[in-house]
Amino acid sequence: MRLIFQTGFCAVTAPASGSSTKTAYAVNAENHTQESRSSFVMYELKVITNFSAAHQLKNFHGACEDLHGHNWKIEVCVTADTLNETGVVVDFRVLKQHLKAVMAGLDHKFLNDLGAFKDQNPSSENIAKYVAEQLSLLLQAPEIKVSRVTAWESETACATYYPS
């Protein structure tokens, strides 16, 4: 086997013998095991949006425990194994409309007051998870998966959620 490419969560290998069969190995983030797929084909789309909101992190024991705000940048990636009859995973316009609907529930809000964050801190980690879950509900297409959501709270700090 020879390594074709590798990222933090995915490596694709091919046999040295010249066979065209490729195998992808993805690391399961929860138990750090390796999962493989032969003849790996996947398409990934990314859209980026933003929202502004205030929050407090309870039991943080630092400045972030005080009321403060961020201008979050949200990156959303969706994947599919195949393209639809039009030759796309999903129309970018449709994906952006769904994401805009999710952002409308967060933008210019005090996040601690929202139902999704009543029992958990509205941290970047939990915001990324919330966006992934809400967008998955709106997509209503089992062949399209939200593969990751990254919530940037500043230019140098972000959290990424990888749905299982």
C-alpha positions as CSV (number, residue, x, y, z in Angstrom):
1,M,0.0,0.0,0.0
2,R,1.1,3.5,-0.7
3,L,-0.3,6.7,1.0
4,I,-2.1,8.9,-1.5
5,F,-3.1,11.7,0.9
6,Q,-3.7,12.1,4.6
7,T,-5.4,14.7,6.7
8,G,-6.2,14.8,10.4
9,F,-9.2,12.6,10.0
10,C,-8.8,10.8,6.7
11,A,-6.1,8.9,4.8
12,V,-6.5,7.3,1.4
13,T,-4.2,4.5,0.3
14,A,-3.8,2.5,-2.9
15,P,-2.1,-0.8,-3.5
16,A,1.5,-0.5,-4.9
17,S,0.7,-3.1,-7.5
18,G,-1.1,-0.5,-9.6
19,S,-4.7,-1.7,-8.9
20,S,-7.2,1.2,-9.1
21,T,-8.9,0.1,-5.9
22,K,-8.5,2.8,-3.2
23,T,-9.3,2.4,0.4
24,A,-10.0,5.3,2.7
25,Y,-9.4,5.1,6.4
26,A,-11.3,7.5,8.6
27,V,-10.6,7.9,12.3
28,N,-13.6,7.6,14.5
29,A,-13.3,10.7,16.8
30,E,-15.1,9.0,19.7
31,N,-13.1,5.8,20.1
32,H,-10.1,6.6,17.9
33,T,-10.6,3.4,15.8
34,Q,-10.0,3.2,12.1
35,E,-12.9,2.6,9.7
36,S,-12.3,1.8,6.0
37,R,-14.2,2.2,2.8
38,S,-13.1,0.6,-0.5
39,S,-13.4,2.6,-3.7
40,F,-13.9,5.7,-1.7
41,V,-15.8,8.5,-3.5
42,M,-17.2,11.4,-1.6
43,Y,-18.1,14.9,-2.5
44,E,-17.9,17.7,0.1
45,L,-19.4,21.2,-0.1
46,K,-18.5,24.1,2.2
47,V,-20.4,27.3,3.0
48,I,-19.5,30.0,5.3
49,T,-21.7,32.5,7.2
50,N,-21.6,34.5,10.4
51,F,-23.6,35.8,13.2
52,S,-23.2,38.1,16.2
53,A,-24.4,37.2,19.7
54,A,-23.7,37.6,23.4
55,H,-23.1,34.9,25.9
56,Q,-21.7,33.9,29.3
57,L,-19.9,30.7,30.1
58,K,-21.0,29.5,33.5
59,N,-18.5,27.9,35.9
60,F,-15.7,29.0,33.5
61,H,-13.7,30.7,36.3
62,G,-12.3,33.5,34.0
63,A,-13.2,36.5,32.0
64,C,-15.6,34.5,29.7
65,E,-17.9,34.0,32.7
66,D,-18.8,37.7,32.3
67,L,-21.3,38.8,29.7
68,H,-19.5,39.4,26.4
69,G,-20.1,38.9,22.7
70,H,-18.5,37.6,19.5
71,N,-18.9,37.9,15.8
72,W,-18.8,34.2,15.0
73,K,-17.8,32.8,11.7
74,I,-19.5,29.5,10.9
75,E,-18.1,27.0,8.4
76,V,-20.4,24.1,7.4
77,C,-19.4,21.1,5.3
78,V,-21.8,18.6,3.9
79,T,-21.0,15.4,2.1
80,A,-22.6,12.9,-0.2
81,D,-21.4,9.7,-1.8
82,T,-23.2,10.5,-5.1
83,L,-24.5,13.5,-7.0
84,N,-28.1,14.1,-7.6
85,E,-29.7,14.0,-11.1
86,T,-28.6,17.6,-11.7
87,G,-25.0,16.6,-11.0
88,V,-24.6,18.4,-7.6
89,V,-24.7,17.3,-4.0
90,V,-27.2,20.1,-3.2
91,D,-27.8,23.5,-4.7
92,F,-25.6,26.0,-2.8
93,R,-28.6,28.4,-2.7
94,V,-30.7,25.8,-0.9
95,L,-27.9,25.0,1.6
96,K,-27.4,28.7,2.3
97,Q,-31.1,29.2,2.8
98,H,-31.2,26.5,5.4
99,L,-28.1,27.8,7.1
100,K,-29.6,31.3,7.1
101,A,-32.7,29.9,8.9
102,V,-30.4,28.4,11.6
103,M,-28.4,31.6,12.0
104,A,-31.6,33.6,12.4
105,G,-32.2,31.8,15.7
106,L,-28.8,32.8,16.9
107,D,-28.0,36.3,15.4
108,H,-28.2,39.2,17.9
109,K,-29.4,37.0,20.7
110,F,-28.3,36.4,24.3
111,L,-27.4,32.7,23.7
112,N,-27.8,31.7,27.3
113,D,-31.6,32.5,27.0
114,L,-32.1,30.1,24.1
115,G,-33.7,26.7,24.8
116,A,-30.8,24.8,23.2
117,F,-28.4,26.4,25.8
118,K,-30.5,26.3,29.0
119,D,-28.7,23.3,30.3
120,Q,-25.3,23.7,28.7
121,N,-22.9,26.6,28.1
122,P,-23.2,28.3,24.7
123,S,-19.5,27.6,24.0
124,S,-18.1,27.5,20.5
125,E,-18.1,23.7,20.8
126,N,-21.8,23.6,21.7
127,I,-22.7,26.2,19.1
128,A,-21.0,24.1,16.4
129,K,-23.0,21.0,17.5
130,Y,-26.2,23.0,17.6
131,V,-25.7,24.3,14.0
132,A,-24.9,20.8,12.8
133,E,-28.0,19.3,14.4
134,Q,-30.4,22.0,13.2
135,L,-29.0,22.0,9.7
136,S,-29.4,18.2,9.5
137,L,-33.0,18.5,10.4
138,L,-33.6,21.2,7.7
139,L,-31.8,19.3,4.9
140,Q,-34.3,16.4,5.1
141,A,-32.1,14.4,2.7
142,P,-30.6,11.2,4.1
143,E,-28.0,11.0,1.4
144,I,-26.6,14.4,2.4
145,K,-24.7,14.4,5.7
146,V,-23.4,17.4,7.7
147,S,-19.8,16.3,8.0
148,R,-18.4,19.1,10.2
149,V,-19.2,22.5,11.5
150,T,-16.6,24.9,12.7
151,A,-17.5,27.9,14.9
152,W,-14.8,30.6,14.9
153,E,-15.2,33.0,17.9
154,S,-12.2,35.0,16.9
155,E,-9.7,35.1,14.0
156,T,-7.4,32.7,16.0
157,A,-9.8,30.4,18.0
158,C,-12.4,27.9,16.8
159,A,-14.1,24.7,17.7
160,T,-15.1,22.0,15.2
161,Y,-17.9,19.4,15.7
162,Y,-17.9,16.2,13.7
163,P,-21.3,14.5,13.8
164,S,-21.1,10.7,14.1
